[in-house]
């Protein structure tokens, strides 16, 4: 059997199956009544003139309404304020960390200096100096 015969045979069987099947042509079965669909249509669709006016009113080049501009500006200001507060908080945390680190280093240096001073004060000349701490 050649490939053309196979193709013709398969397309004929597909055509027969489609013509004799009793399945509705819609992909999703709708159980609602016909009267319900007429009531739903005005909710979903609008007249063509209204749609045209909407798109004319809100085209890309149309000016924005003052209330829209104000709302966008309020959102932008709120975002900027949150960013500023976050950056300020981060800076404060970093400054606190640096200050604590500096205090800790200074206390270590003070204690080391104090130890050196005590060593020098109590040095009696009998033992060699501790040069490896300098």
N, CA, C and O atoms as a Tinker XYZ file with bonds, in Angstrom:
   536  protein
     1  N      0.831000   -1.170000    0.000000    73     2
     2  CA     0.000000    0.000000    0.000000    64     1     3
     3  C      0.886000    1.248000    0.000000    63     2     4     5
     4  O      1.787000    1.369000    0.829000    81     3
     5  N      0.637000    2.151000   -0.905000    73     3     6
     6  CA     1.482000    3.341000   -0.984000    64     5     7
     7  C      0.999000    4.393000    0.011000    63     6     8     9
     8  O     -0.091000    4.278000    0.573000    81     7
     9  N      1.796000    5.388000    0.213000    73     7    10
    10  CA     1.477000    6.392000    1.222000    64     9    11
    11  C      0.288000    7.244000    0.806000    63    10    12    13
    12  O     -0.431000    7.749000    1.669000    81    11
    13  N      0.061000    7.419000   -0.498000    73    11    14
    14  CA    -1.103000    8.203000   -0.941000    64    13    15
    15  C     -2.398000    7.476000   -0.612000    63    14    16    17
    16  O     -3.379000    8.097000   -0.203000    81    15
    17  N     -2.398000    6.165000   -0.791000    73    15    18
    18  CA    -3.605000    5.407000   -0.463000    64    17    19
    19  C     -3.885000    5.444000    1.042000    63    18    20    21
    20  O     -5.037000    5.553000    1.461000    81    19
    21  N     -2.847000    5.356000    1.835000    73    19    22
    22  CA    -3.006000    5.424000    3.294000    64    21    23
    23  C     -3.553000    6.793000    3.703000    63    22    24    25
    24  O     -4.428000    6.883000    4.565000    81    23
    25  N     -3.050000    7.830000    3.100000    73    23    26
    26  CA    -3.502000    9.187000    3.410000    64    25    27
    27  C     -4.966000    9.380000    3.042000    63    26    28    29
    28  O     -5.736000    9.933000    3.828000    81    27
    29  N     -5.360000    8.922000    1.840000    73    27    30
    30  CA    -6.745000    9.063000    1.390000    64    29    31
    31  C     -7.671000    8.259000    2.297000    63    30    32    33
    32  O     -8.743000    8.734000    2.673000    81    31
    33  N     -7.264000    7.060000    2.642000    73    31    34
    34  CA    -8.090000    6.212000    3.501000    64    33    35
    35  C     -8.265000    6.822000    4.890000    63    34    36    37
    36  O     -9.371000    6.819000    5.431000    81    35
    37  N     -7.195000    7.341000    5.465000    73    35    38
    38  CA    -7.299000    7.944000    6.796000    64    37    39
    39  C     -8.130000    9.219000    6.767000    63    38    40    41
    40  O     -8.897000    9.456000    7.700000    81    39
    41  N     -8.010000   10.048000    5.737000    73    39    42
    42  CA    -8.820000   11.257000    5.662000    64    41    43
    43  C    -10.291000   10.926000    5.455000    63    42    44    45
    44  O    -11.153000   11.626000    5.986000    81    43
    45  N    -10.603000    9.866000    4.688000    73    43    46
    46  CA   -12.007000    9.462000    4.532000    64    45    47
    47  C    -12.593000    8.969000    5.845000    63    46    48    49
    48  O    -13.736000    9.297000    6.162000    81    47
    49  N    -11.849000    8.194000    6.612000    73    47    50
    50  CA   -12.357000    7.713000    7.893000    64    49    51
    51  C    -12.564000    8.877000    8.863000    63    50    52    53
    52  O    -13.544000    8.896000    9.607000    81    51
    53  N    -11.654000    9.837000    8.857000    73    51    54
    54  CA   -11.798000   11.013000    9.722000    64    53    55
    55  C    -13.035000   11.806000    9.336000    63    54    56    57
    56  O    -13.771000   12.268000   10.208000    81    55
    57  N    -13.274000   11.970000    8.033000    73    55    58
    58  CA   -14.439000   12.696000    7.559000    64    57    59
    59  C    -15.729000   11.974000    7.960000    63    58    60    61
    60  O    -16.690000   12.619000    8.377000    81    59
    61  N    -15.758000   10.666000    7.840000    73    59    62
    62  CA   -16.931000    9.892000    8.233000    64    61    63
    63  C    -17.200000   10.017000    9.737000    63    62    64    65
    64  O    -18.343000   10.191000   10.160000    81    63
    65  N    -16.162000    9.928000   10.513000    73    63    66
    66  CA   -16.328000   10.037000   11.972000    64    65    67
    67  C    -16.878000   11.409000   12.344000    63    66    68    69
    68  O    -17.751000   11.517000   13.205000    81    67
    69  N    -16.372000   12.452000   11.702000    73    67    70
    70  CA   -16.831000   13.803000   12.019000    64    69    71
    71  C    -18.275000   14.036000   11.587000    63    70    72    73
    72  O    -19.022000   14.723000   12.283000    81    71
    73  N    -18.668000   13.485000   10.471000    73    71    74
    74  CA   -20.033000   13.728000    9.993000    64    73    75
    75  C    -21.068000   12.960000   10.805000    63    74    76    77
    76  O    -22.169000   13.464000   11.025000    81    75
    77  N    -20.742000   11.770000   11.247000    73    75    78
    78  CA   -21.724000   10.946000   11.954000    64    77    79
    79  C    -21.665000   11.095000   13.474000    63    78    80    81
    80  O    -22.478000   10.504000   14.184000    81    79
    81  N    -20.732000   11.860000   13.967000    73    79    82
    82  CA   -20.668000   12.020000   15.426000    64    81    83
    83  C    -21.769000   12.969000   15.869000    63    82    84    85
    84  O    -22.120000   13.903000   15.149000    81    83
    85  N    -22.309000   12.727000   17.052000    73    83    86
    86  CA   -23.415000   13.550000   17.554000    64    85    87
    87  C    -22.953000   14.535000   18.622000    63    86    88    89
    88  O    -23.756000   14.978000   19.443000    81    87
    89  N    -21.684000   14.878000   18.618000    73    87    90
    90  CA   -21.126000   15.795000   19.601000    64    89    91
    91  C    -21.346000   17.215000   19.122000    63    90    92    93
    92  O    -21.226000   17.507000   17.932000    81    91
    93  N    -21.670000   18.104000   20.066000    73    91    94
    94  CA   -21.828000   19.512000   19.709000    64    93    95
    95  C    -20.503000   20.059000   19.226000    63    94    96    97
    96  O    -19.444000   19.529000   19.562000    81    95
    97  N    -20.560000   21.109000   18.445000    73    95    98
    98  CA   -19.334000   21.647000   17.870000    64    97    99
    99  C    -18.559000   22.508000   18.861000    63    98   100   101
   100  O    -17.406000   22.843000   18.592000    81    99
   101  N    -19.144000   22.877000   19.987000    73    99   102
   102  CA   -18.447000   23.699000   20.970000    64   101   103
   103  C    -17.484000   22.850000   21.784000    63   102   104   105
   104  O    -17.739000   21.675000   22.048000    81   103
   105  N    -16.393000   23.454000   22.170000    73   103   106
   106  CA   -15.397000   22.731000   22.955000    64   105   107
   107  C    -15.878000   22.527000   24.387000    63   106   108   109
   108  O    -15.560000   21.515000   25.011000    81   107
   109  N    -16.643000   23.485000   24.908000    73   107   110
   110  CA   -17.162000   23.391000   26.267000    64   109   111
   111  C    -18.681000   23.378000   26.174000    63   110   112   113
   112  O    -19.271000   24.251000   25.538000    81   111
   113  N    -19.309000   22.412000   26.791000    73   111   114
   114  CA   -20.750000   22.287000   26.725000    64   113   115
   115  C    -21.383000   23.355000   27.610000    63   114   116   117
   116  O    -20.945000   23.581000   28.738000    81   115
   117  N    -22.409000   24.001000   27.090000    73   115   118
   118  CA   -23.100000   25.044000   27.822000    64   117   119
   119  C    -24.458000   24.519000   28.249000    63   118   120   121
   120  O    -25.301000   24.218000   27.403000    81   119
   121  N    -24.680000   24.405000   29.549000    73   119   122
   122  CA   -25.931000   23.868000   30.058000    64   121   123
   123  C    -26.985000   24.945000   30.288000    63   122   124   125
   124  O    -28.128000   24.633000   30.622000    81   123
   125  N    -26.610000   26.207000   30.113000    73   123   126
   126  CA   -27.575000   27.271000   30.392000    64   125   127
   127  C    -28.602000   27.355000   29.275000    63   126   128   129
   128  O    -28.372000   26.884000   28.161000    81   127
   129  N    -29.733000   27.959000   29.588000    73   127   130
   130  CA   -30.818000   28.081000   28.620000    64   129   131
   131  C    -30.551000   29.233000   27.668000    63   130   132   133
   132  O    -29.725000   30.100000   27.953000    81   131
   133  N    -31.248000   29.247000   26.536000    73   131   134
   134  CA   -31.047000   30.295000   25.541000    64   133   135
   135  C    -31.487000   31.647000   26.077000    63   134   136   137
   136  O    -30.912000   32.667000   25.700000    81   135
   137  N    -32.480000   31.683000   26.935000    73   135   138
   138  CA   -32.959000   32.943000   27.508000    64   137   139
   139  C    -31.918000   33.587000   28.400000    63   138   140   141
   140  O    -31.854000   34.812000   28.496000    81   139
   141  N    -31.098000   32.772000   29.056000    73   139   142
   142  CA   -30.064000   33.309000   29.951000    64   141   143
   143  C    -28.966000   34.022000   29.175000    63   142   144   145
   144  O    -28.415000   35.021000   29.638000    81   143
   145  N    -28.652000   33.504000   27.999000    73   143   146
   146  CA   -27.551000   34.104000   27.229000    64   145   147
   147  C    -27.921000   35.498000   26.760000    63   146   148   149
   148  O    -27.047000   36.359000   26.654000    81   147
   149  N    -29.208000   35.748000   26.472000    73   147   150
   150  CA   -29.596000   37.087000   26.041000    64   149   151
   151  C    -29.506000   38.076000   27.201000    63   150   152   153
   152  O    -29.237000   39.260000   26.998000    81   151
   153  N    -29.731000   37.584000   28.409000    73   151   154
   154  CA   -29.607000   38.454000   29.559000    64   153   155
   155  C    -28.151000   38.755000   29.895000    63   154   156   157
   156  O    -27.846000   39.808000   30.455000    81   155
   157  N    -27.256000   37.838000   29.556000    73   155   158
   158  CA   -25.839000   38.024000   29.875000    64   157   159
   159  C    -25.135000   38.878000   28.839000    63   158   160   161
   160  O    -24.106000   39.487000   29.135000    81   159
   161  N    -25.670000   38.933000   27.633000    73   159   162
   162  CA   -25.000000   39.668000   26.556000    64   161   163
   163  C    -24.833000   41.150000   26.866000    63   162   164   165
   164  O    -23.752000   41.682000   26.614000    81   163
   165  N    -25.818000   41.839000   27.387000    73   163   166
   166  CA   -25.609000   43.265000   27.681000    64   165   167
   167  C    -24.556000   43.488000   28.762000    63   166   168   169
   168  O    -23.916000   44.539000   28.790000    81   167
   169  N    -24.369000   42.523000   29.644000    73   167   170
   170  CA   -23.364000   42.692000   30.688000    64   169   171
   171  C    -21.954000   42.589000   30.109000    63   170   172   173
   172  O    -21.041000   43.271000   30.575000    81   171
   173  N    -21.774000   41.747000   29.105000    73   171   174
   174  CA   -20.444000   41.515000   28.558000    64   173   175
   175  C    -20.130000   42.487000   27.429000    63   174   176   177
   176  O    -19.032000   43.040000   27.370000    81   175
   177  N    -21.091000   42.697000   26.533000    73   175   178
   178  CA   -20.845000   43.516000   25.349000    64   177   179
   179  C    -21.463000   44.893000   25.520000    63   178   180   181
   180  O    -22.426000   45.070000   26.265000    81   179
   181  N    -20.899000   45.857000   24.822000    73   179   182
   182  CA   -21.449000   47.212000   24.819000    64   181   183
   183  C    -21.664000   47.632000   23.371000    63   182   184   185
   184  O    -21.069000   47.050000   22.464000    81   183
   185  N    -22.486000   48.610000   23.149000    73   183   186
   186  CA   -22.709000   49.059000   21.777000    64   185   187
   187  C    -21.413000   49.545000   21.134000    63   186   188   189
   188  O    -20.486000   49.981000   21.817000    81   187
   189  N    -21.371000   49.460000   19.822000    73   187   190
   190  CA   -20.155000   49.804000   19.091000    64   189   191
   191  C    -19.777000   51.261000   19.282000    63   190   192   193
   192  O    -18.592000   51.585000   19.366000    81   191
   193  N    -20.757000   52.139000   19.352000    73   191   194
   194  CA   -20.462000   53.566000   19.507000    64   193   195
   195  C    -19.791000   53.831000   20.856000    63   194   196   197
   196  O    -18.850000   54.620000   20.946000    81   195
   197  N    -20.286000   53.162000   21.908000    73   195   198
   198  CA   -19.663000   53.345000   23.224000    64   197   199
   199  C    -18.236000   52.836000   23.236000    63   198   200   201
   200  O    -17.348000   53.476000   23.797000    81   199
   201  N    -18.012000   51.676000   22.612000    73   199   202
   202  CA   -16.659000   51.128000   22.564000    64   201   203
   203  C    -15.741000   52.050000   21.785000    63   202   204   205
   204  O    -14.599000   52.278000   22.186000    81   203
   205  N    -16.229000   52.579000   20.681000    73   203   206
   206  CA   -15.432000   53.492000   19.871000    64   205   207
   207  C    -15.084000   54.737000   20.669000    63   206   208   209
   208  O    -13.942000   55.196000   20.645000    81   207
   209  N    -16.076000   55.290000   21.382000    73   207   210
   210  CA   -15.812000   56.479000   22.196000    64   209   211
   211  C    -14.808000   56.177000   23.302000    63   210   212   213
   212  O    -13.961000   57.010000   23.625000    81   211
   213  N    -14.904000   54.984000   23.881000    73   211   214
   214  CA   -13.964000   54.616000   24.952000    64   213   215
   215  C    -12.536000   54.615000   24.417000    63   214   216   217
   216  O    -11.633000   55.179000   25.035000    81   215
   217  N    -12.337000   53.973000   23.255000    73   215   218
   218  CA   -10.980000   53.901000   22.724000    64   217   219
   219  C    -10.505000   55.253000   22.211000    63   218   220   221
   220  O     -9.310000   55.544000   22.253000    81   219
   221  N    -11.431000   56.086000   21.723000    73   219   222
   222  CA   -11.026000   57.431000   21.317000    64   221   223
   223  C    -10.600000   58.240000   22.532000    63   222   224   225
   224  O     -9.612000   58.973000   22.503000    81   223
   225  N    -11.386000   58.084000   23.614000    73   223   226
   226  CA   -11.105000   58.827000   24.831000    64   225   227
   227  C     -9.786000   58.398000   25.454000    63   226   228   229
   228  O     -9.044000   59.233000   25.970000    81   227
   229  N     -9.488000   57.106000   25.411000    73   227   230
   230  CA    -8.312000   56.587000   26.084000    64   229   231
   231  C     -7.245000   56.145000   25.094000    63   230   232   233
   232  O     -6.605000   55.114000   25.300000    81   231
   233  N     -7.046000   56.888000   24.046000    73   231   234
   234  CA    -5.988000   56.531000   23.104000    64   233   235
   235  C     -4.643000   56.840000   23.736000    63   234   236   237
   236  O     -4.576000   57.417000   24.822000    81   235
   237  N     -3.592000   56.462000   23.066000    73   235   238
   238  CA    -2.247000   56.621000   23.610000    64   237   239
   239  C     -1.884000   58.089000   23.768000    63   238   240   241
   240  O     -1.178000   58.460000   24.706000    81   239
   241  N     -2.357000   58.915000   22.865000    73   239   242
   242  CA    -1.978000   60.323000   22.894000    64   241   243
   243  C     -2.955000   61.195000   23.683000    63   242   244   245
   244  O     -2.733000   62.395000   23.846000    81   243
   245  N     -4.021000   60.593000   24.165000    73   243   246
   246  CA    -5.018000   61.406000   24.870000    64   245   247
   247  C     -4.458000   61.848000   26.216000    63   246   248   249
   248  O     -3.729000   61.099000   26.865000    81   247
   249  N     -4.793000   63.048000   26.628000    73   247   250
   250  CA    -4.299000   63.513000   27.936000    64   249   251
   251  C     -4.969000   62.741000   29.059000    63   250   252   253
   252  O     -6.117000   62.313000   28.941000    81   251
   253  N     -4.253000   62.575000   30.123000    73   251   254
   254  CA    -4.805000   61.852000   31.267000    64   253   255
   255  C     -5.654000   62.792000   32.103000    63   254   256   257
   256  O     -5.510000   64.013000   32.056000    81   255
   257  N     -6.520000   62.191000   32.849000    73   255   258
   258  CA    -7.356000   62.981000   33.744000    64   257   259
   259  C     -6.533000   63.449000   34.927000    63   258   260   261
   260  O     -5.546000   62.819000   35.306000    81   259
   261  N     -6.950000   64.552000   35.496000    73   259   262
   262  CA    -6.227000   65.136000   36.620000    64   261   263
   263  C     -6.198000   64.183000   37.813000    63   262   264   265
   264  O     -5.183000   64.071000   38.502000    81   263
   265  N     -7.310000   63.504000   38.051000    73   263   266
   266  CA    -7.381000   62.561000   39.181000    64   265   267
   267  C     -6.410000   61.409000   38.977000    63   266   268   269
   268  O     -5.787000   60.945000   39.932000    81   267
   269  N     -6.276000   60.938000   37.720000    73   267   270
   270  CA    -5.320000   59.861000   37.441000    64   269   271
   271  C     -3.902000   60.316000   37.706000    63   270   272   273
   272  O     -3.109000   59.592000   38.308000    81   271
   273  N     -3.583000   61.528000   37.252000    73   271   274
   274  CA    -2.238000   62.060000   37.483000    64   273   275
   275  C     -1.951000   62.198000   38.973000    63   274   276   277
   276  O     -0.857000   61.879000   39.439000    81   275
   277  N     -2.952000   62.679000   39.716000    73   275   278
   278  CA    -2.773000   62.826000   41.155000    64   277   279
   279  C     -2.552000   61.475000   41.829000    63   278   280   281
   280  O     -1.702000   61.342000   42.709000    81   279
   281  N     -3.329000   60.470000   41.404000    73   279   282
   282  CA    -3.191000   59.133000   42.005000    64   281   283
   283  C     -1.814000   58.556000   41.701000    63   282   284   285
   284  O     -1.168000   57.992000   42.584000    81   283
   285  N     -1.365000   58.694000   40.460000    73   283   286
   286  CA    -0.032000   58.185000   40.106000    64   285   287
   287  C      1.051000   58.906000   40.879000    63   286   288   289
   288  O      2.017000   58.287000   41.326000    81   287
   289  N      0.896000   60.211000   41.039000    73   287   290
   290  CA     1.898000   60.973000   41.783000    64   289   291
   291  C      1.918000   60.556000   43.257000    63   290   292   293
   292  O      2.986000   60.465000   43.863000    81   291
   293  N      0.728000   60.301000   43.838000    73   291   294
   294  CA     0.686000   59.836000   45.228000    64   293   295
   295  C      1.392000   58.491000   45.366000    63   294   296   297
   296  O      2.130000   58.265000   46.325000    81   295
   297  N      1.160000   57.597000   44.399000    73   295   298
   298  CA     1.820000   56.285000   44.447000    64   297   299
   299  C      3.324000   56.462000   44.345000    63   298   300   301
   300  O      4.079000   55.840000   45.093000    81   299
   301  N      3.762000   57.311000   43.421000    73   299   302
   302  CA     5.197000   57.544000   43.252000    64   301   303
   303  C      5.817000   58.130000   44.519000    63   302   304   305
   304  O      6.901000   57.722000   44.934000    81   303
   305  N      5.119000   59.089000   45.128000    73   303   306
   306  CA     5.632000   59.696000   46.363000    64   305   307
   307  C      5.702000   58.676000   47.495000    63   306   308   309
   308  O      6.647000   58.676000   48.284000    81   307
   309  N      4.695000   57.805000   47.566000    73   307   310
   310  CA     4.710000   56.779000   48.616000    64   309   311
   311  C      5.872000   55.813000   48.399000    63   310   312   313
   312  O      6.531000   55.410000   49.358000    81   311
   313  N      6.126000   55.441000   47.149000    73   311   314
   314  CA     7.251000   54.540000   46.859000    64   313   315
   315  C      8.570000   55.212000   47.213000    63   314   316   317
   316  O      9.452000   54.595000   47.810000    81   315
   317  N      8.697000   56.474000   46.842000    73   315   318
   318  CA     9.935000   57.200000   47.166000    64   317   319
   319  C     10.132000   57.313000   48.677000    63   318   320   321
   320  O     11.248000   57.176000   49.179000    81   319
   321  N      9.039000   57.564000   49.393000    73   319   322
   322  CA     9.138000   57.671000   50.855000    64   321   323
   323  C      9.562000   56.342000   51.476000    63   322   324   325
   324  O     10.402000   56.311000   52.375000    81   323
   325  N      8.972000   55.239000   50.990000    73   323   326
   326  CA     9.367000   53.925000   51.512000    64   325   327
   327  C     10.827000   53.631000   51.213000    63   326   328   329
   328  O     11.541000   53.095000   52.060000    81   327
   329  N     11.275000   53.981000   50.007000    73   327   330
   330  CA    12.678000   53.749000   49.650000    64   329   331
   331  C     13.598000   54.589000   50.527000    63   330   332   333
   332  O     14.638000   54.114000   50.983000    81   331
   333  N     13.204000   55.854000   50.764000    73   331   334
   334  CA    14.023000   56.726000   51.599000    64   333   335
   335  C     14.106000   56.198000   53.030000    63   334   336   337
   336  O     15.177000   56.199000   53.637000    81   335
   337  N     12.960000   55.742000   53.570000    73   335   338
   338  CA    12.967000   55.182000   54.923000    64   337   339
   339  C     13.828000   53.928000   54.995000    63   338   340   341
   340  O     14.569000   53.731000   55.958000    81   339
   341  N     13.728000   53.076000   53.967000    73   339   342
   342  CA    14.532000   51.852000   53.960000    64   341   343
   343  C     16.017000   52.193000   53.922000    63   342   344   345
   344  O     16.806000   51.623000   54.675000    81   343
   345  N     16.398000   53.125000   53.044000    73   343   346
   346  CA    17.812000   53.501000   52.945000    64   345   347
   347  C     18.301000   54.140000   54.239000    63   346   348   349
   348  O     19.429000   53.897000   54.668000    81   347
   349  N     17.452000   54.957000   54.860000    73   347   350
   350  CA    17.837000   55.576000   56.127000    64   349   351
   351  C     18.028000   54.519000   57.221000    63   350   352   353
   352  O     18.963000   54.590000   58.019000    81   351
   353  N     17.122000   53.546000   57.236000    73   351   354
   354  CA    17.229000   52.466000   58.221000    64   353   355
   355  C     18.503000   51.654000   58.012000    63   354   356   357
   356  O     19.195000   51.309000   58.970000    81   355
   357  N     18.805000   51.353000   56.751000    73   355   358
   358  CA    20.029000   50.609000   56.456000    64   357   359
   359  C     21.263000   51.406000   56.867000    63   358   360   361
   360  O     22.207000   50.855000   57.434000    81   359
   361  N     21.249000   52.709000   56.575000    73   359   362
   362  CA    22.390000   53.555000   56.939000    64   361   363
   363  C     22.562000   53.617000   58.456000    63   362   364   365
   364  O     23.685000   53.558000   58.956000    81   363
   365  N     21.451000   53.737000   59.190000    73   363   366
   366  CA    21.524000   53.769000   60.656000    64   365   367
   367  C     22.074000   52.458000   61.211000    63   366   368   369
   368  O     22.902000   52.454000   62.122000    81   367
   369  N     21.601000   51.348000   60.647000    73   367   370
   370  CA    22.110000   50.050000   61.105000    64   369   371
   371  C     23.613000   49.935000   60.843000    63   370   372   373
   372  O     24.362000   49.452000   61.691000    81   371
   373  N     24.043000   50.381000   59.669000    73   371   374
   374  CA    25.466000   50.306000   59.346000    64   373   375
   375  C     26.281000   51.207000   60.267000    63   374   376   377
   376  O     27.349000   50.821000   60.741000    81   375
   377  N     25.763000   52.426000   60.519000    73   375   378
   378  CA    26.485000   53.334000   61.420000    64   377   379
   379  C     26.590000   52.745000   62.825000    63   378   380   381
   380  O     27.634000   52.858000   63.468000    81   379
   381  N     25.513000   52.118000   63.307000    73   379   382
   382  CA    25.555000   51.486000   64.626000    64   381   383
   383  C     26.574000   50.361000   64.649000    63   382   384   385
   384  O     27.322000   50.207000   65.614000    81   383
   385  N     26.600000   49.567000   63.567000    73   383   386
   386  CA    27.566000   48.468000   63.492000    64   385   387
   387  C     28.988000   49.005000   63.506000    63   386   388   389
   388  O     29.842000   48.487000   64.225000    81   387
   389  N     29.247000   50.043000   62.714000    73   387   390
   390  CA    30.604000   50.618000   62.650000    64   389   391
   391  C     30.988000   51.200000   64.004000    63   390   392   393
   392  O     32.126000   51.052000   64.450000    81   391
   393  N     30.042000   51.860000   64.655000    73   391   394
   394  CA    30.343000   52.450000   65.963000    64   393   395
   395  C     30.660000   51.376000   67.002000    63   394   396   397
   396  O     31.602000   51.515000   67.783000    81   395
   397  N     29.870000   50.308000   67.004000    73   395   398
   398  CA    30.150000   49.215000   67.941000    64   397   399
   399  C     31.512000   48.574000   67.649000    63   398   400   401
   400  O     32.277000   48.267000   68.564000    81   399
   401  N     31.791000   48.384000   66.384000    73   399   402
   402  CA    33.085000   47.787000   66.003000    64   401   403
   403  C     34.237000   48.687000   66.432000    63   402   404   405
   404  O     35.248000   48.206000   66.945000    81   403
   405  N     34.086000   49.988000   66.223000    73   403   406
   406  CA    35.134000   50.944000   66.609000    64   405   407
   407  C     35.319000   50.960000   68.123000    63   406   408   409
   408  O     36.447000   50.998000   68.615000    81   407
   409  N     34.199000   50.930000   68.866000    73   407   410
   410  CA    34.289000   50.907000   70.322000    64   409   411
   411  C     35.002000   49.645000   70.804000    63   410   412   413
   412  O     35.825000   49.682000   71.718000    81   411
   413  N     34.662000   48.533000   70.164000    73   411   414
   414  CA    35.299000   47.276000   70.554000    64   413   415
   415  C     36.802000   47.312000   70.282000    63   414   416   417
   416  O     37.607000   46.866000   71.100000    81   415
   417  N     37.164000   47.853000   69.114000    73   415   418
   418  CA    38.588000   47.956000   68.799000    64   417   419
   419  C     39.298000   48.899000   69.769000    63   418   420   421
   420  O     40.407000   48.622000   70.225000    81   419
   421  N     38.642000   50.014000   70.073000    73   419   422
   422  CA    39.255000   50.969000   71.001000    64   421   423
   423  C     39.415000   50.353000   72.388000    63   422   424   425
   424  O     40.424000   50.581000   73.055000    81   423
   425  N     38.428000   49.575000   72.822000    73   423   426
   426  CA    38.557000   48.960000   74.142000    64   425   427
   427  C     39.692000   47.935000   74.138000    63   426   428   429
   428  O     40.425000   47.809000   75.118000    81   427
   429  N     39.833000   47.200000   73.021000    73   427   430
   430  CA    40.967000   46.255000   72.933000    64   429   431
   431  C     42.292000   46.990000   72.966000    63   430   432   433
   432  O     43.240000   46.558000   73.622000    81   431
   433  N     42.350000   48.125000   72.238000    73   431   434
   434  CA    43.598000   48.902000   72.226000    64   433   435
   435  C     43.882000   49.472000   73.608000    63   434   436   437
   436  O     45.028000   49.465000   74.058000    81   435
   437  N     42.835000   49.972000   74.293000    73   435   438
   438  CA    43.042000   50.525000   75.626000    64   437   439
   439  C     43.543000   49.464000   76.596000    63   438   440   441
   440  O     44.443000   49.713000   77.398000    81   439
   441  N     42.948000   48.275000   76.515000    73   439   442
   442  CA    43.386000   47.226000   77.426000    64   441   443
   443  C     44.816000   46.793000   77.103000    63   442   444   445
   444  O     45.594000   46.492000   78.008000    81   443
   445  N     45.166000   46.761000   75.804000    73   443   446
   446  CA    46.536000   46.398000   75.442000    64   445   447
   447  C     47.510000   47.460000   75.942000    63   446   448   449
   448  O     48.569000   47.138000   76.480000    81   447
   449  N     47.143000   48.734000   75.759000    73   447   450
   450  CA    48.016000   49.803000   76.254000    64   449   451
   451  C     48.145000   49.731000   77.779000    63   450   452   453
   452  O     49.231000   49.919000   78.326000    81   451
   453  N     47.045000   49.461000   78.445000    73   451   454
   454  CA    47.067000   49.368000   79.894000    64   453   455
   455  C     47.982000   48.218000   80.332000    63   454   456   457
   456  O     48.754000   48.356000   81.281000    81   455
   457  N     47.886000   47.083000   79.631000    73   455   458
   458  CA    48.756000   45.952000   79.959000    64   457   459
   459  C     50.215000   46.303000   79.754000    63   458   460   461
   460  O     51.065000   45.947000   80.570000    81   459
   461  N     50.512000   47.007000   78.657000    73   459   462
   462  CA    51.898000   47.414000   78.410000    64   461   463
   463  C     52.391000   48.356000   79.507000    63   462   464   465
   464  O     53.524000   48.239000   79.975000    81   463
   465  N     51.545000   49.274000   79.904000    73   463   466
   466  CA    51.949000   50.205000   80.951000    64   465   467
   467  C     52.188000   49.473000   82.270000    63   466   468   469
   468  O     53.140000   49.770000   82.991000    81   467
   469  N     51.314000   48.512000   82.578000    73   467   470
   470  CA    51.515000   47.749000   83.803000    64   469   471
   471  C     52.807000   46.943000   83.729000    63   470   472   473
   472  O     53.545000   46.854000   84.711000    81   471
   473  N     53.080000   46.361000   82.572000    73   471   474
   474  CA    54.310000   45.595000   82.407000    64   473   475
   475  C     55.542000   46.475000   82.614000    63   474   476   477
   476  O     56.491000   46.095000   83.300000    81   475
   477  N     55.500000   47.665000   81.999000    73   475   478
   478  CA    56.642000   48.572000   82.152000    64   477   479
   479  C     56.778000   49.044000   83.604000    63   478   480   481
   480  O     57.887000   49.186000   84.119000    81   479
   481  N     55.637000   49.285000   84.253000    73   479   482
   482  CA    55.687000   49.757000   85.625000    64   481   483
   483  C     56.260000   48.692000   86.557000    63   482   484   485
   484  O     57.023000   49.002000   87.471000    81   483
   485  N     55.886000   47.432000   86.319000    73   483   486
   486  CA    56.349000   46.359000   87.197000    64   485   487
   487  C     57.644000   45.711000   86.713000    63   486   488   489
   488  O     58.092000   44.730000   87.306000    81   487
   489  N     58.256000   46.236000   85.652000    73   487   490
   490  CA    59.469000   45.614000   85.126000    64   489   491
   491  C     60.605000   45.839000   86.110000    63   490   492   493
   492  O     60.900000   46.969000   86.500000    81   491
   493  N     61.235000   44.740000   86.501000    73   491   494
   494  CA    62.317000   44.864000   87.491000    64   493   495
   495  C     63.691000   44.661000   86.878000    63   494   496   497
   496  O     64.684000   44.694000   87.604000    81   495
   497  N     63.788000   44.453000   85.584000    73   495   498
   498  CA    65.075000   44.314000   84.922000    64   497   499
   499  C     65.611000   42.914000   84.932000    63   498   500   501
   500  O     66.652000   42.674000   84.320000    81   499
   501  N     64.976000   41.979000   85.580000    73   499   502
   502  CA    65.495000   40.625000   85.640000    64   501   503
   503  C     65.137000   39.801000   84.395000    63   502   504   505
   504  O     65.924000   38.961000   83.958000    81   503
   505  N     63.979000   40.038000   83.840000    73   503   506
   506  CA    63.530000   39.241000   82.689000    64   505   507
   507  C     63.547000   40.107000   81.427000    63   506   508   509
   508  O     63.399000   41.326000   81.508000    81   507
   509  N     63.723000   39.489000   80.280000    73   507   510
   510  CA    63.733000   40.301000   79.044000    64   509   511
   511  C     62.350000   40.903000   78.770000    63   510   512   513
   512  O     61.322000   40.383000   79.206000    81   511
   513  N     62.365000   42.006000   78.039000    73   511   514
   514  CA    61.120000   42.689000   77.684000    64   513   515
   515  C     60.300000   41.819000   76.736000    63   514   516   517
   516  O     60.848000   40.962000   76.043000    81   515
   517  N     58.984000   42.043000   76.707000    73   515   518
   518  CA    58.108000   41.329000   75.776000    64   517   519
   519  C     58.034000   42.115000   74.466000    63   518   520   521
   520  O     57.139000   42.940000   74.279000    81   519
   521  N     58.977000   41.853000   73.567000    73   519   522
   522  CA    59.045000   42.641000   72.326000    64   521   523
   523  C     58.027000   42.169000   71.289000    63   522   524   525
   524  O     57.698000   42.906000   70.358000    81   523
   525  N     57.534000   40.955000   71.447000    73   523   526
   526  CA    56.640000   40.443000   70.387000    64   525   527
   527  C     55.237000   41.062000   70.466000    63   526   528   529
   528  O     54.412000   40.818000   69.585000    81   527
   529  N     54.955000   41.854000   71.502000    73   527   530
   530  CA    53.652000   42.492000   71.584000    64   529   531
   531  C     53.650000   43.872000   70.963000    63   530   532   533
   532  O     52.580000   44.471000   70.849000    81   531
   533  N     54.776000   44.405000   70.558000    73   531   534
   534  CA    54.827000   45.763000   70.028000    64   533   535
   535  C     54.406000   45.810000   68.603000    63   534   536
   536  O     54.390000   46.882000   67.999000    81   535
